[in-house]
Amino acid sequence: MRNKTSLLLKILAILFLVWVAISISLNFLLKSKLQDALEKASTAERSVSYEHINVHWWNGSVSLDNIQLSFKEKDSVATHTRINVPKTSIDHLSYWDYLFNDAINFNQIIFDNPNIVHYKNARTIDSVPPSVEILQRTFGIESFQINNGRLTILERKKDSLVMVAENISVSIKNVAITGETLANNVPFNFSEYTIKSDSIFVKIGLYENLSAKNISINNRVAGCTNILMETKMSRSQLTQSIGKERDHFYLTVDSLSLLQPDFGLSSPQFYLKSALLRLSNPHLDIYRNKLVADDLKIKPMYSEMLRNLPFPLTLDSVAIGKAGIHYTEKVKEDTQGGTIQFSEIDAGLSNVSNTYSAPTKTNIDIKALFMKNTPFHVAWNFDVNDPADTFIFKATIGKLAAEKLNTFTEPNLRVLLEGEADKTFFTVSGDKNMSHVDLKIKYDEFKVSVVNEDGRRKKWLTSMLANIIIKKNSDNDGDPFRHGNGEIVRTKNKSFFNYIWLNAEKGLKSAVTGGDR
């Protein structure tokens, strides 16, 4: 019995030693092949290095320490992209799929703390098409993860920051790569994904920056908080830096969300779809210095801008809540500019898209307070498919003390207003070339005072003549409203809202001076 036990132990010991020898050999073989593959990955234009490789053949796992990748610019020794991954884990290669199903499948791939630095507008080298061997196999990853990543994009000339995203985490489930998927924008298919980042900063132009926090994107919702888009210099500095008119602005948004986002990542052409875009508490402060030379570039209509987007856009609905707009315009050197404001803005938009067919229209409904306490309502629609860019813009303005407008009219027009408008309605119907306005207004004790350049002394003669022309009250033969109308030829190097303002001004002048009813 003892001999049999001893023999069994010897056999087990031999089997164990054989197992250890096979394990060491296979680990060495797999490690050598992986090292060879990594060495072959390095070319004159691409460098790949690492510090340590650990291979466990039994469960098909590999870990690599401190992978370094760098990519050179075309015809240059300069590097356009550097990638450092301190820790990479590849778990559970399926040998069965590899040997019998002509597939390479992993349970999990994890990149810990990757840091990517890229130089914008680098002359990159044309990518080499995947080899026939790769195209003949399918690749599958049950779970792909990036933990605590960082992405930095720089501008080569000044080495200045263009974009940085901090603490990026990515989780993608059921990744599949085939010869067909390699032709797409994102060269793989997947079932679900989550992308997060603590913060992002983007230089969006020569004059503006954009930042946001708590970015999160998945199959169900995408969103971020604490959005800030601002001109990165003061008003006076901007005025000194520009040769033609440009707005100085400061925009904050508490939160933005997209419901059921689809970015078209798995198709050859990028597109964006969402059931609902929601903006919470956006506030926009705009300053325009009219003393700077006009920007004579033609401004497209909103329907044209949507129509000519470089990608398909489909937003079923857009909801904007508790917004505010503060607009200051300076037209005289010795003033800080005149100001108008809208607050408590709630807006609903439908069919914000360049993918639907006529006669479906984009509809915009806006409710707000004008100059703090005057109700203001807009109903606006247009057809993005109409090359004439026809539109209808209807506005209703509630009770407004004329003095409320003096913060704008006095510094810009040297005009003081008195009286009260009980109700104003106007409708602008037009296209990208011409428009017609119909306006009616009910007002009482309306009076105009024209002041001198010092803003203190009235120009009595001018004021008297103006008040002779202007009808003091709106009542006219029993009709409590005065009516006005007119036509406006669009100035195409001005904004759409300038177009609307000129229509409202035309209709108002017609009404208060006894224009057509």
Beta strands, then each sheet from edge to edge (+ up, - down):
strand 1: 46-49
strand 2: 52-56
strand 3: 61-72
strand 4: 79-93
strand 5: 103-112
strand 6: 115-120
strand 7: 138-155
strand 8: 160-177
strand 9: 192-203
strand 10: 208-218
strand 11: 221-231
strand 12: 248-259
strand 13: 272-274
strand 14: 276-280
strand 15: 283-289
strand 16: 313-330
strand 17: 338-353
strand 18: 362-370
strand 19: 374-382
strand 20: 391-397
strand 21: 400-401
strand 22: 415-430
strand 23: 434-450
strand 24: 482-489
sheet 1: 1+ 3- 2+
sheet 2: 1+ 3- 4+ 5- 7- 6-
sheet 3: 1+ 3- 4+ 5- 7- 8+ 9- 10+ 11- 12+ 14- 16- 13-
sheet 4: 1+ 3- 4+ 5- 7- 8+ 9- 10+ 11- 12+ 15-
sheet 5: 1+ 3- 4+ 5- 7- 8+ 9- 10+ 11- 12+ 14- 16- 17+ 18- 19+ 20- 22+ 21-
sheet 6: 1+ 3- 4+ 5- 7- 8+ 9- 10+ 11- 12+ 14- 16- 17+ 18- 19+ 20- 22+ 23- 24+
end
